[in-house]
Amino acid sequence: MSIQGKFNPNDMQVLVSPERRQAIDTGALLTGLPISTRDVVADIGCGPGFLTLPLARYLTEGRVHALDIQQEMLDAVQRSLDAEGLTNAAVTLSNENRLPLDDKALDGALLAFVLQEAHDPDALLGEVQRCLNDNGWIAVLEWHKRDMDCGPPVTRRINPETMEAKLLNLGFQIPKRHELNADQYLMVART
């Protein structure tokens, strides 16, 4: 069942398609994060697990929390984790306004194409900050705010300058910006 304003789970295959894998090199993405194999990381808005599985493979001594507000997405993640025999992931139904995690429980958090769907992006970022430890990191992947043939409507997109301001307003250190490809960017900051 689709939640209004959220990605339709009936279309989840596009989120794990070969075209998406070609556009976003998950290996290069992980090397661009301040991540260690022992980290506890949340994949917030994990969808069907496009980044959850690479995180679970990488976190050989750590753990990944796959969080989403749509059970259909979580069911797909769990099937993929089970198929690969990955046991270092917790798949949990979440609420956009309150993550099911303790204060300072995370070393890192990944939000891939989630904030442009959030009803209150600032509140979600604040909730992520609550869950990060004192030297935690946040990685935000989003679409550039311009017309293109793919992605969400331009009106929902958050340009990099606005994203940087949001992170700075919450007290994150100066974010580092990377271009994922011509259409998408990555912003990484520490608490």
C-alpha positions in Angstrom: 0.0 0.0 0.0 1.4 3.4 -1.0 1.7 6.2 1.5 0.8 9.6 -0.1 3.8 11.6 -1.0 6.1 8.6 -0.6 7.7 6.3 -3.1 5.2 3.7 -4.3 6.4 0.2 -3.2 4.8 -1.3 -6.3 7.6 0.4 -8.2 10.4 -0.7 -5.9 12.2 -2.6 -8.6 13.4 0.7 -10.1 15.2 1.4 -6.8 17.4 -1.8 -7.2 17.6 -1.8 -11.0 20.7 -2.3 -13.1 20.3 1.3 -14.3 20.4 2.6 -10.7 23.5 0.5 -10.0 25.2 2.0 -13.0 24.3 5.6 -11.9 25.3 5.1 -8.3 28.5 3.2 -7.6 27.8 1.9 -4.1 31.5 0.8 -3.5 32.7 4.3 -4.3 29.9 5.8 -2.2 31.0 3.8 0.8 34.6 4.8 0.4 33.5 8.4 0.5 32.0 7.9 4.0 33.9 8.2 7.3 32.8 4.6 8.0 34.6 1.8 9.8 33.8 -1.9 9.6 32.8 -1.7 13.3 30.3 1.1 13.0 26.6 0.9 13.8 24.9 2.7 10.9 21.2 3.4 10.1 20.0 3.3 6.5 17.0 5.7 7.0 14.3 5.3 4.4 16.1 2.1 3.2 13.5 1.2 0.6 14.2 -2.3 -0.8 17.8 -2.2 0.4 19.8 -0.7 -2.4 22.3 0.6 0.2 21.4 -1.6 3.1 23.0 -4.7 1.5 26.3 -3.0 0.7 26.4 -1.6 4.2 25.7 -5.0 5.7 28.5 -6.5 3.6 30.9 -3.7 4.6 30.1 -3.7 8.4 31.8 -7.0 9.1 32.1 -6.2 12.8 29.3 -3.7 12.9 25.6 -3.5 12.4 23.1 -1.8 10.1 19.6 -0.7 11.1 17.4 -0.7 8.0 14.5 1.7 8.7 11.5 2.5 6.5 7.9 3.6 7.0 6.6 1.1 4.5 6.5 -2.6 5.5 6.6 -3.7 1.8 10.0 -2.1 1.5 11.3 -3.8 4.7 10.0 -7.2 3.6 12.0 -6.8 0.4 15.1 -5.9 2.3 14.7 -8.9 4.6 14.3 -11.3 1.7 17.6 -9.9 0.2 19.5 -10.1 3.5 18.3 -13.7 4.0 19.2 -14.7 0.4 22.8 -13.5 1.1 23.0 -14.9 4.6 23.6 -11.5 6.1 22.8 -11.4 9.8 24.2 -8.1 11.0 21.1 -6.1 10.0 18.0 -5.2 11.9 15.0 -4.4 9.7 12.6 -2.2 11.6 9.4 -0.3 10.7 9.9 3.3 11.6 8.0 6.5 12.0 9.2 9.6 10.1 9.0 11.8 13.2 10.5 9.3 15.7 13.2 6.8 14.8 13.1 3.5 16.8 16.6 4.0 18.1 18.1 5.2 21.4 19.9 8.5 21.9 23.5 8.4 20.6 23.0 4.8 19.4 24.6 5.3 16.0 28.1 6.0 14.6 26.6 7.0 11.3 23.4 7.6 9.4 22.6 7.4 5.7 19.6 9.2 4.2 19.4 8.4 0.5 16.8 10.4 -1.4 14.6 10.6 1.7 14.6 14.2 2.8 12.9 15.4 -0.4 10.0 13.1 0.6 9.9 14.0 4.2 6.9 16.1 5.5 9.3 18.0 7.8 13.0 17.5 6.6 14.3 19.6 9.5 12.5 17.5 12.1 13.8 14.3 10.5 17.4 15.7 10.5 17.0 16.6 14.2 15.8 13.1 15.0 18.8 11.6 13.2 21.1 14.0 15.1 19.5 12.7 18.4 20.5 9.1 17.4 24.1 10.0 16.5 26.9 9.6 19.0 29.2 12.6 19.8 31.5 11.9 16.8 28.8 10.5 14.6 28.4 11.2 10.9 25.5 11.8 8.6 25.5 11.2 4.8 22.7 12.7 2.7 22.2 11.8 -0.9 19.8 14.0 -2.8 18.8 15.1 -6.3 20.0 18.4 -7.7 17.2 21.0 -7.9 16.8 21.3 -11.6 14.7 19.8 -14.4 15.8 16.4 -15.7 14.2 13.3 -17.2 14.3 11.3 -14.0 13.7 11.7 -10.3 11.1 13.4 -8.1 9.4 16.7 -9.1 11.8 19.7 -9.0 9.6 21.4 -6.4 10.4 18.6 -3.8 14.1 18.6 -4.4 16.6 20.3 -2.0 19.5 22.1 -3.5 23.0 21.5 -2.0 23.2 25.0 -0.6 19.9 24.6 1.3 21.0 21.2 2.5 24.3 22.6 3.8 22.4 25.4 5.6 20.0 22.8 7.2 23.0 20.7 8.5 24.8 23.8 9.8 21.7 25.1 11.5 21.5 21.8 13.5 25.1 22.2 14.6 26.8 19.7 12.3 30.3 20.6 11.3 30.8 22.1 7.8 29.6 19.4 5.4 31.7 18.1 2.6 29.9 17.8 -0.8 30.6 15.3 -3.5 28.9 14.9 -6.9 27.6 11.3 -7.2 26.8 11.9 -10.8 25.4 14.6 -13.0 22.0 14.5 -11.3 22.7 13.7 -7.6 25.0 14.8 -4.8 26.3 13.5 -1.5 26.8 15.6 1.6 28.7 14.3 4.6 29.0 16.0 8.0 29.9 15.1 11.6 28.1 16.0 14.8 
